[in-house]
């Protein structure tokens, strides 16, 4: 008889209950650990390895949107599959194998209890009809299927089924005494079990479908099909949502290149429609501003030229003397300055774009330079045709080439393609410009007397007009050092 437990001490002698443990330190430790984890993740993302990870991330809005949708979907499917295998499939497989093992134990027990041929025949018949098992007594020396072995240790279907059945048989046959046995794989549909009874060798054929639930395949197929359907729906939805954004980006890019942008269908989400409406209003405001400025400059040009023309006519009727000649030179200088200011203020935005051959245009400008006595060469592998504004392009190239000829003894022009741009390189052998002052020459009315010949008669607007013309078509002009020792102007136009 087990001894009774010692009596508990009286309540008066019981120690006072300990105060409840405050959760604050535990929560504080958890918060601190979570903060450390976030810092580690942040450090990994911004480390060289993290930058490499970001480099493989999608760059487009479509790719990132699909990644945002697909990542939780995949994680959900993985979690669902893990739950299914742990809770449903594993339990179902163990129940199926335990049922088969109990039936095998019943067969073994019956065969050990009787050797009556009729009873055994009835047992084999019932097992075949109701249990779908093929049972027979093998004569001594019969050929057997080899025991299943898994040398690689991989968790294949055969390995899983044999392992689960073996565990169930160990539990079932152990209740009725130790019965030697081993399991082999007959084919992809049947397993074979050999029972070594004291007087008989029993072969039992067990269908695989009784040991392995087919719902796992249905579940996997359902997961894959549902994921593909959801991904397809998400792709179609995101494509329809991103199409208006792409249309708006194309319109903005065309407007930045100086092209005429017509109205486009303003569809999509509310925010996208608002952005499209704002863009159209901005385009209209730019058009109105350009039109008003052009009309104003046309009026200013007329108003300024009219008094100058009257002054020139009055000088024509005056006696020719030194003062009249100086005044006529001043009038000519004023007309030239007004022409330069108007050229600077004139906009190229209203000019229509059309195909322009940069090589032919450079050759035409070079021919004018040669007729004026300048020395210039044009190099190009072949025609380079782009959709540009003809007058703006000619004004841009003429100003840059004119500066190169004016400040050097020889100029060279090279036209070609580089990446997604067409480039025109204009080199001269003049004094050049210091690198820290090259951006200054693009400011209006700036003339670097310390770096250029002061006897140019320029107004300081040539390169300013050239860059404005290039930028109105989405291009630009950059100044670099030239191999001949002077200045190189790199004119770029988008393809």
TADA-V478956 format. One record per residue. N is the residue number from 1. RES is the residue in three letters. OMEGA is omega as a letter, one per 40 degrees, with the letter a starting at -180 (NA if undefined). Layout:
n,res,omega
N,RES,OMEGA
N,RES,OMEGA
This chain:
n,res,omega
1,UNK,a
2,UNK,i
3,UNK,a
4,UNK,a
5,UNK,a
6,UNK,a
7,UNK,i
8,UNK,a
9,UNK,i
10,UNK,a
11,UNK,a
12,UNK,a
13,UNK,a
14,UNK,i
15,UNK,i
16,UNK,a
17,UNK,i
18,UNK,i
19,UNK,i
20,UNK,a
21,UNK,a
22,UNK,a
23,UNK,a
24,UNK,i
25,UNK,i
26,UNK,i
27,UNK,i
28,UNK,i
29,UNK,i
30,UNK,i
31,UNK,i
32,UNK,i
33,UNK,i
34,UNK,i
35,UNK,i
36,UNK,i
37,UNK,i
38,UNK,i
39,UNK,i
40,UNK,i
41,UNK,i
42,UNK,a
43,UNK,i
44,UNK,a
45,UNK,a
46,UNK,i
47,UNK,i
48,UNK,i
49,UNK,i
50,UNK,i
51,UNK,i
52,UNK,i
53,UNK,i
54,UNK,a
55,UNK,a
56,UNK,i
57,UNK,i
58,UNK,i
59,UNK,a
60,UNK,i
61,UNK,i
62,UNK,a
63,UNK,a
64,UNK,i
65,UNK,i
66,UNK,i
67,UNK,i
68,UNK,a
69,UNK,a
70,UNK,a
71,UNK,i
72,UNK,i
73,UNK,i
74,UNK,i
75,UNK,i
76,UNK,i
77,UNK,i
78,UNK,i
79,UNK,i
80,UNK,i
81,UNK,i
82,UNK,i
83,UNK,a
84,UNK,a
85,UNK,a
86,UNK,a
87,UNK,a
88,UNK,a
89,UNK,i
90,UNK,i
91,UNK,i
92,UNK,a
93,UNK,i
94,UNK,i
95,UNK,i
96,UNK,a
97,UNK,i
98,UNK,i
99,UNK,i
100,UNK,a
101,UNK,i
102,UNK,i
103,UNK,i
104,UNK,i
105,UNK,i
106,UNK,i
107,UNK,a
108,UNK,a
109,UNK,i
110,UNK,a
111,UNK,i
112,UNK,a
113,UNK,a
114,UNK,i
115,UNK,i
116,UNK,a
117,UNK,a
118,UNK,a
119,UNK,i
120,UNK,i
121,UNK,i
122,UNK,i
123,UNK,a
124,UNK,a
125,UNK,i
126,UNK,i
127,UNK,i
128,UNK,a
129,UNK,a
130,UNK,a
131,UNK,i
132,UNK,i
133,UNK,i
134,UNK,a
135,UNK,i
136,UNK,i
137,UNK,a
138,UNK,i
139,UNK,i
140,UNK,i
141,UNK,a
142,UNK,i
143,UNK,a
144,UNK,i
145,UNK,a
146,UNK,i
147,UNK,i
148,UNK,i
149,UNK,a
150,UNK,a
151,UNK,a
152,UNK,a
153,UNK,a
154,UNK,a
155,UNK,i
156,UNK,i
157,UNK,i
158,UNK,a
159,UNK,a
160,UNK,a
161,UNK,a
162,UNK,a
163,UNK,a
164,UNK,i
165,UNK,i
166,UNK,i
167,UNK,i
168,UNK,i
169,UNK,i
170,UNK,a
171,UNK,a
172,UNK,a
173,UNK,i
174,UNK,i
175,UNK,a
176,UNK,a
177,UNK,a
178,UNK,i
179,UNK,i
180,UNK,i
181,UNK,i
182,UNK,a
183,UNK,i
184,UNK,i
185,UNK,i
186,UNK,i
187,UNK,a
188,UNK,i
189,UNK,a
190,UNK,i
191,UNK,i
192,UNK,a
193,UNK,i
194,UNK,i
195,UNK,i
196,UNK,i
197,UNK,a
198,UNK,a
199,UNK,a
200,UNK,i
201,UNK,a
202,UNK,i
203,UNK,a
204,UNK,i
205,UNK,a
206,UNK,i
207,UNK,a
208,UNK,a
209,UNK,i
210,UNK,a
211,UNK,a
212,UNK,a
213,UNK,i
214,UNK,i
215,UNK,i
216,UNK,i
217,UNK,i
218,UNK,a
219,UNK,i
220,UNK,i
221,UNK,i
222,UNK,i
223,UNK,a
224,UNK,a
225,UNK,a
226,UNK,i
227,UNK,i
228,UNK,i
229,UNK,i
230,UNK,i
231,UNK,i
232,UNK,i
233,UNK,i
234,UNK,i
235,UNK,i
236,UNK,a
237,UNK,a
238,UNK,i
239,UNK,i
240,UNK,i
241,UNK,a
242,UNK,a
243,UNK,i
244,UNK,i
245,UNK,i
246,UNK,i
247,UNK,i
248,UNK,i
249,UNK,i
250,UNK,i
251,UNK,i
252,UNK,i
253,UNK,i
254,UNK,i
255,UNK,i
256,UNK,i
257,UNK,i
258,UNK,i
259,UNK,i
260,UNK,a
261,UNK,i
262,UNK,i
263,UNK,i
264,UNK,i
265,UNK,a
266,UNK,a
267,UNK,i
268,UNK,a
269,UNK,a
270,UNK,a
271,UNK,i
272,UNK,i
273,UNK,i
274,UNK,i
275,UNK,i
276,UNK,i
277,UNK,i
278,UNK,i
279,UNK,i
280,UNK,i
281,UNK,i
282,UNK,i
283,UNK,i
284,UNK,i
285,UNK,i
286,UNK,i
287,UNK,a
288,UNK,a
289,UNK,i
290,UNK,i
291,UNK,i
292,UNK,a
293,UNK,i
294,UNK,i
295,UNK,i
296,UNK,a
297,UNK,i
298,UNK,i
299,UNK,i
300,UNK,i
301,UNK,i
302,UNK,a
303,UNK,a
304,UNK,a
305,UNK,a
306,UNK,i
307,UNK,i
308,UNK,i
309,UNK,i
310,UNK,i
311,UNK,i
312,UNK,i
313,UNK,i
314,UNK,i
315,UNK,a
316,UNK,a
317,UNK,i
318,UNK,i
319,UNK,a
320,UNK,i
321,UNK,a
322,UNK,i
323,UNK,i
324,UNK,i
325,UNK,i
326,UNK,i
327,UNK,i
328,UNK,i
329,UNK,i
330,UNK,i
331,UNK,i
332,UNK,i
333,UNK,i
334,UNK,i
335,UNK,i
336,UNK,i
337,UNK,i
338,UNK,i
339,UNK,i
340,UNK,i
341,UNK,i
342,UNK,i
343,UNK,i
344,UNK,a
345,UNK,a
346,UNK,a
347,UNK,i
348,UNK,a
349,UNK,a
350,UNK,i
351,UNK,i
352,UNK,i
353,UNK,i
354,UNK,a
355,UNK,a
356,UNK,i
357,UNK,a
358,UNK,i
359,UNK,i
360,UNK,i
361,UNK,i
362,UNK,i
363,UNK,i
364,UNK,i
365,UNK,i
366,UNK,i
367,UNK,i
368,UNK,i
369,UNK,i
370,UNK,i
371,UNK,i
372,UNK,i
373,UNK,i
374,UNK,i
375,UNK,a
376,UNK,i
377,UNK,i
378,UNK,i
379,UNK,i
380,UNK,i
381,UNK,a
382,UNK,a
383,UNK,i
384,UNK,a
385,UNK,i
386,UNK,i
387,UNK,a
388,UNK,i
389,UNK,a
390,UNK,a
391,UNK,i
392,UNK,i
393,UNK,i
394,UNK,i
395,UNK,i
396,UNK,a
397,UNK,a
398,UNK,a
399,UNK,a
400,UNK,i
401,UNK,i
402,UNK,i
403,UNK,a
404,UNK,i
405,UNK,a
406,UNK,a
407,UNK,i
408,UNK,i
409,UNK,a
410,UNK,i
411,UNK,i
412,UNK,a
413,UNK,i
414,UNK,a
415,UNK,i
416,UNK,a
417,UNK,i
418,UNK,a
419,UNK,a
420,UNK,a
421,UNK,i
422,UNK,a
423,UNK,i
424,UNK,a
425,UNK,i
426,UNK,a
427,UNK,i
428,UNK,i
429,UNK,a
430,UNK,a
431,UNK,i
432,UNK,a
433,UNK,i
434,UNK,a
435,UNK,a
436,UNK,a
437,UNK,a
438,UNK,i
439,UNK,a
440,UNK,a
441,UNK,i
442,UNK,i
443,UNK,a
444,UNK,i
445,UNK,i
446,UNK,i
447,UNK,a
448,UNK,a
449,UNK,a
450,UNK,a
451,UNK,a
452,UNK,i
453,UNK,a
454,UNK,a
455,UNK,a
456,UNK,a
457,UNK,a
458,UNK,i
459,UNK,a
460,UNK,a
461,UNK,a
462,UNK,a
463,UNK,i
464,UNK,i
465,UNK,a
466,UNK,a
467,UNK,i
468,UNK,i
469,UNK,i
470,UNK,a
471,UNK,i
472,UNK,i
473,UNK,i
474,UNK,a
475,UNK,i
476,UNK,i
477,UNK,i
478,UNK,i
479,UNK,a
480,UNK,i
481,UNK,a
482,UNK,i
483,UNK,i
484,UNK,i
485,UNK,a
486,UNK,a
487,UNK,i
488,UNK,i
489,UNK,i
490,UNK,a
491,UNK,a
492,UNK,i
493,UNK,i
494,UNK,i
495,UNK,NA
